[in-house]
Amino acid sequence: MSTLSLFAPAPGNALTLDEGLIALPGLALPYASALAQAVQDIVQEAPWRHMQVPSGHRMSAAQSSCGQLGWISDEQGYRYSPIDPQSGSAWPALPLVFIDLLAQIAEESGQGPFLPDTCLINYYDEQAHMSLHQDRNERDLQHPIVSVSLGREALFLWGGATRKDSVRTLRLRDGDVLVWWGPSRMNFHGIRRLEGPAHPLWGSGRVNLTFRRAG
């Protein structure tokens, strides 16, 4: 299993890593403080929770959501809902800084404009990981996935269209952005573990923002 670093001398340089997979190293760094405040505001309304997967296991990464829809998982399966079942209220709206960042990602990647109706926010601590999975609960799988890494460095697993395909490890750090669509839209992916020192804004943890068009 090979490990590829996205570190680049000039943040934001678009790197094509696969057919339908573009990386933008460090693109989100100028938004760091505003993104941290936005996430803090969101989790005040929709607190972190550890979802239960259909098999009954508890996910190790904590989640929250914002936008018109939020991603939920329980004994009924994985799905999107306009209502946060924990509070009984609508999810928080997408913050303006998220929309501004997406506009820049669209410009730099050549994909978009992005019109997400949801952002899944994952929080990883030292013990958290995300097994290889596909993003397949959205209604129209033609829309791209936009992923923004915040906080500590993480080892991101990038596989193929089946679980049997070879897996590469991409070393993501604070501010790195991935966009995947088309041929790569259904590739398996996950997080193996966190690495590196604590982060000045996120401490020992990592936050990932994943924007989708789900409805």
C-alpha positions as CSV (number, residue, x, y, z in Angstrom):
1,M,0.0,0.0,0.0
2,S,1.6,3.2,-1.2
3,T,1.4,6.5,0.7
4,L,1.1,9.8,-1.2
5,S,1.6,13.2,0.4
6,L,-0.4,16.1,-0.9
7,F,2.0,18.7,0.5
8,A,2.9,21.2,-2.2
9,P,5.1,24.3,-2.1
10,A,2.2,26.5,-3.3
11,P,-1.1,25.8,-1.4
12,G,-4.0,25.5,-3.8
13,N,-2.2,24.0,-6.7
14,A,-4.7,21.5,-8.3
15,L,-3.3,17.9,-8.4
16,T,-5.1,15.3,-10.4
17,L,-4.7,12.1,-8.4
18,D,-7.1,9.8,-10.3
19,E,-9.7,10.1,-13.0
20,G,-12.3,12.2,-11.3
21,L,-10.2,13.0,-8.2
22,I,-8.6,16.4,-7.7
23,A,-6.6,17.6,-4.6
24,L,-6.2,21.2,-3.7
25,P,-3.5,21.2,-0.9
26,G,-3.9,23.9,1.7
27,L,-6.7,25.7,-0.1
28,A,-8.8,26.1,3.0
29,L,-6.0,27.5,5.2
30,P,-7.0,31.2,4.8
31,Y,-10.5,30.3,6.1
32,A,-9.2,28.4,9.2
33,S,-10.5,30.7,12.0
34,A,-13.8,31.4,10.3
35,L,-14.3,27.6,9.7
36,A,-13.5,26.8,13.3
37,Q,-16.0,29.3,14.5
38,A,-18.7,28.1,12.1
39,V,-18.2,24.5,13.2
40,Q,-18.5,25.6,16.9
41,D,-21.7,27.4,16.1
42,I,-23.2,24.4,14.3
43,V,-22.4,21.9,17.0
44,Q,-24.1,24.2,19.6
45,E,-27.3,23.7,17.7
46,A,-26.7,20.1,16.5
47,P,-24.3,18.6,19.0
48,W,-21.8,15.8,18.1
49,R,-23.2,12.4,18.3
50,H,-21.9,8.9,17.5
51,M,-24.3,7.3,15.0
52,Q,-25.3,3.7,15.3
53,V,-24.8,1.7,12.1
54,P,-27.5,-0.8,11.0
55,S,-25.5,-3.7,12.5
56,G,-25.8,-2.1,15.9
57,H,-22.2,-0.9,16.2
58,R,-21.4,2.7,17.3
59,M,-19.3,4.7,14.9
60,S,-16.0,5.9,16.4
61,A,-16.1,9.3,14.6
62,A,-18.6,11.8,15.9
63,Q,-21.0,13.5,13.5
64,S,-23.0,16.7,13.0
65,S,-24.6,18.1,9.9
66,C,-25.8,21.4,8.5
67,G,-27.8,22.4,5.4
68,Q,-31.3,21.5,4.2
69,L,-30.6,17.8,5.0
70,G,-28.5,15.9,7.6
71,W,-27.0,12.5,7.4
72,I,-28.3,10.0,10.0
73,S,-27.8,6.3,10.7
74,D,-29.7,4.0,13.0
75,E,-31.3,0.5,13.0
76,Q,-33.3,1.6,10.0
77,G,-30.2,2.2,7.9
78,Y,-28.4,5.2,6.4
79,R,-30.4,8.1,5.1
80,Y,-30.8,11.9,4.9
81,S,-33.4,13.7,6.9
82,P,-34.5,17.4,7.0
83,I,-35.0,17.1,10.8
84,D,-32.3,16.5,13.4
85,P,-33.8,13.5,15.3
86,Q,-31.8,14.5,18.4
87,S,-33.3,18.0,18.7
88,G,-36.5,17.6,16.6
89,S,-35.6,20.8,14.7
90,A,-34.2,21.6,11.3
91,W,-30.5,21.4,10.8
92,P,-28.4,24.6,11.0
93,A,-28.1,26.4,7.7
94,L,-24.9,26.2,5.7
95,P,-22.7,29.1,7.1
96,L,-21.6,31.8,4.7
97,V,-17.9,30.8,5.1
98,F,-18.8,27.3,3.8
99,I,-20.4,28.9,0.7
100,D,-17.5,31.2,0.1
101,L,-15.0,28.4,0.4
102,L,-17.0,26.2,-2.0
103,A,-16.9,29.0,-4.6
104,Q,-13.1,29.1,-4.4
105,I,-12.9,25.3,-4.6
106,A,-15.1,25.4,-7.7
107,E,-12.9,28.0,-9.3
108,E,-9.6,26.3,-8.5
109,S,-10.7,22.7,-9.3
110,G,-12.6,23.6,-12.5
111,Q,-15.6,21.6,-11.2
112,G,-18.9,23.2,-10.1
113,P,-20.5,25.4,-9.2
114,F,-21.2,23.3,-6.2
115,L,-24.8,23.4,-4.9
116,P,-24.8,21.2,-1.8
117,D,-27.9,20.8,0.3
118,T,-25.9,19.1,3.1
119,C,-22.6,19.1,4.9
120,L,-21.7,16.1,7.0
121,I,-19.2,17.2,9.7
122,N,-17.0,14.4,11.2
123,Y,-14.9,14.7,14.3
124,Y,-12.0,12.3,14.7
125,D,-10.2,11.8,18.0
126,E,-7.1,9.6,18.6
127,Q,-9.1,6.4,18.5
128,A,-11.5,7.3,15.6
129,H,-11.3,5.9,12.1
130,M,-13.6,5.4,9.2
131,S,-13.8,2.0,7.4
132,L,-13.7,1.8,3.6
133,H,-17.2,2.8,2.3
134,Q,-19.0,4.4,-0.6
135,D,-21.1,7.5,-0.6
136,R,-24.2,6.0,-2.1
137,N,-27.2,7.4,-0.1
138,E,-27.6,10.5,-2.3
139,R,-30.4,10.7,-4.9
140,D,-28.3,11.7,-7.9
141,L,-24.8,10.3,-7.9
142,Q,-23.7,12.6,-10.7
143,H,-23.1,15.4,-8.2
144,P,-19.5,15.6,-6.9
145,I,-18.2,15.1,-3.4
146,V,-16.2,17.9,-1.8
147,S,-14.1,17.1,1.3
148,V,-12.2,19.6,3.5
149,S,-9.7,18.5,6.1
150,L,-9.2,20.6,9.2
151,G,-6.9,20.0,12.1
152,R,-4.4,17.1,12.6
153,E,-2.9,15.2,9.7
154,A,-4.8,12.1,8.6
155,L,-4.2,9.0,6.5
156,F,-6.9,8.9,4.0
157,L,-7.6,5.6,2.2
158,W,-8.5,5.8,-1.5
159,G,-9.7,2.5,-3.1
160,G,-11.5,1.6,-6.3
161,A,-15.0,0.7,-7.3
162,T,-15.0,-2.6,-5.4
163,R,-13.6,-3.6,-2.0
164,K,-11.1,-5.9,-3.7
165,D,-9.4,-3.1,-5.6
166,S,-6.0,-1.8,-4.4
167,V,-6.0,0.9,-1.9
168,R,-3.7,4.0,-1.8
169,T,-3.0,6.1,1.3
170,L,-3.2,9.8,0.9
171,R,-1.6,11.9,3.7
172,L,-4.0,14.8,4.3
173,R,-3.2,17.8,6.5
174,D,-4.9,20.9,7.7
175,G,-6.6,22.8,4.8
176,D,-6.3,20.1,2.2
177,V,-9.3,19.7,-0.1
178,L,-10.4,16.7,-2.2
179,V,-13.0,16.8,-5.0
180,W,-14.2,13.6,-6.6
181,W,-16.9,12.9,-9.2
182,G,-17.7,10.9,-12.4
183,P,-15.4,7.9,-12.7
184,S,-14.4,8.2,-9.0
185,R,-17.7,9.1,-7.5
186,M,-18.4,5.6,-6.2
187,N,-14.8,4.7,-5.1
188,F,-14.3,3.2,-1.7
189,H,-12.6,5.5,0.8
190,G,-12.0,6.0,4.5
191,I,-9.7,7.2,7.3
192,R,-7.1,4.9,8.8
193,R,-5.8,7.1,11.7
194,L,-4.6,10.5,12.7
195,E,-0.9,11.4,12.9
196,G,1.3,14.3,13.8
197,P,1.3,16.9,16.6
198,A,-1.7,18.7,18.1
199,H,-3.3,21.5,16.1
200,P,-3.6,25.1,17.5
201,L,-7.3,25.3,16.7
202,W,-8.4,21.7,16.9
203,G,-6.1,20.2,19.5
204,S,-5.6,16.5,19.3
205,G,-8.5,16.0,16.9
206,R,-9.5,16.4,13.2
207,V,-12.6,17.7,11.6
208,N,-13.7,16.8,8.1
209,L,-16.4,18.7,6.1
210,T,-18.0,16.7,3.4
211,F,-20.4,18.6,1.0
212,R,-22.9,16.7,-1.0
213,R,-26.1,17.2,-3.1
214,A,-28.3,14.6,-1.4
215,G,-31.9,15.4,-2.2
